């Protein structure tokens, strides 16, 4: 098994929602992010993602594009309509890797694109790149700091 990347000390932690229907992928993403000090929320379907977003505001969403219940595109359309979540960073984590897929997903509102299978050595840092001060919601930096 490949080693995961080193965990940087003193970095901010965040609340990250993983929307992924494959339980093994969800567990892998969860474990990597939790080891890096992040709070992880999970959903396996569009309906579960709606429920999580109705009761919690994550700092970042990792969204599988091909999830049951309407797909990731349904989730991103709904999120972009909500004023309180309109600027929420959403990253596509998908097996779609045909020419043009990345550009199409970015054009409909995803801030980033990561292809599966992920590289466990770089996944955490790749996700944290979307949690920079530039990732703001409502004019405020949308990342909680470790206490």
C-alpha positions in Angstrom: 0.0 0.0 0.0 1.3 3.4 -0.9 2.2 5.8 1.9 0.1 8.9 2.3 1.8 12.3 2.3 3.2 13.9 5.4 0.8 16.0 7.5 1.9 19.7 7.8 1.9 21.0 11.3 -0.1 24.1 12.2 -2.4 24.3 9.2 -6.0 25.2 9.4 -8.6 22.4 9.7 -11.8 22.5 7.8 -15.3 20.9 7.6 -15.3 18.9 4.3 -18.4 17.2 2.8 -17.6 14.1 0.8 -20.4 13.1 -1.6 -19.4 9.7 -3.0 -21.5 6.6 -3.6 -18.7 4.1 -3.5 -18.2 3.2 0.2 -14.5 2.3 -0.3 -13.7 5.6 -2.0 -15.7 7.4 0.7 -13.7 5.6 3.5 -10.4 6.4 1.8 -11.1 10.1 1.3 -12.5 10.3 4.9 -9.4 8.7 6.4 -6.9 10.8 4.5 -8.7 14.0 5.4 -9.4 13.1 9.0 -5.7 12.2 9.5 -4.9 15.7 8.3 -7.1 17.1 11.0 -10.3 17.9 9.1 -13.9 17.3 10.2 -15.5 15.1 7.6 -19.2 14.9 6.6 -20.4 12.2 4.3 -23.2 11.6 1.8 -23.7 8.8 -0.7 -26.6 10.2 -2.8 -28.0 13.5 -4.0 -30.8 13.3 -1.3 -28.2 12.7 1.4 -26.1 15.6 0.2 -29.2 17.9 0.3 -29.9 16.8 3.9 -26.3 17.5 5.0 -26.3 20.9 3.3 -29.7 21.7 5.0 -28.2 21.3 8.5 -24.5 22.1 8.0 -22.3 24.5 6.0 -19.1 22.8 5.0 -15.9 24.7 4.0 -15.5 22.5 0.9 -17.5 19.8 -1.0 -15.9 16.9 -2.8 -18.5 15.7 -5.2 -18.6 12.6 -7.3 -20.2 13.6 -10.6 -22.0 10.2 -11.1 -23.9 9.8 -7.8 -27.4 8.3 -7.5 -30.4 10.6 -7.4 -29.6 13.0 -10.3 -25.8 13.2 -10.3 -23.4 15.7 -9.0 -24.6 18.2 -11.6 -27.9 18.4 -9.8 -26.2 19.1 -6.5 -24.0 21.9 -7.9 -27.0 23.5 -9.7 -29.0 23.5 -6.4 -26.0 24.8 -4.3 -25.3 27.7 -6.8 -29.0 28.8 -6.4 -28.7 29.1 -2.6 -27.4 32.5 -1.6 -25.8 31.2 1.5 -23.8 28.5 -0.4 -23.4 30.2 -3.8 -19.6 30.6 -3.3 -19.0 27.3 -1.6 -16.0 25.6 -3.2 -17.0 22.4 -4.9 -14.4 20.0 -6.4 -15.4 17.2 -8.8 -13.8 13.9 -7.8 -14.7 11.7 -10.7 -13.7 8.9 -13.0 -14.8 11.0 -16.0 -11.6 11.5 -17.9 -12.5 12.0 -21.5 -11.2 15.0 -23.4 -13.4 18.0 -22.5 -14.8 16.5 -19.2 -12.7 18.7 -17.0 -13.5 21.9 -18.9 -17.2 21.0 -19.0 -17.3 20.5 -15.2 -15.5 23.7 -14.5 -17.9 25.6 -16.8 -20.9 24.5 -14.8 -19.6 25.7 -11.5 -17.0 23.3 -10.1 -13.9 25.0 -8.7 -11.7 22.1 -9.3 -11.4 18.6 -10.8 -9.6 15.5 -9.5 -9.7 12.2 -11.3 -10.1 8.8 -9.7 -8.4 6.8 -8.8 -6.8 9.3 -6.5 -3.1 9.4 -5.5 -3.1 8.9 -1.7 0.3 10.5 -1.5 -1.0 13.9 -2.8 -4.7 13.9 -2.2 -4.7 15.7 1.1 -2.6 18.6 -0.2 -4.5 18.8 -3.5 -7.8 19.2 -1.5 -6.2 21.7 0.9 -5.2 23.9 -2.1 -8.9 24.7 -2.4 -9.0 25.9 1.3 -6.7 28.9 0.7 -7.7 32.4 1.7 -9.0 32.9 -1.9 -11.7 30.3 -1.1 -14.2 32.8 0.4 -17.9 32.6 1.1 -19.9 35.7 1.8 -16.7 37.8 2.0 -15.3 35.8 4.8 -12.5 33.2 4.7 -14.4 30.0 4.9 -12.1 27.8 6.9 -12.1 27.2 10.6 -8.8 27.1 12.4 -7.7 24.5 14.8 -8.2 25.3 18.4 
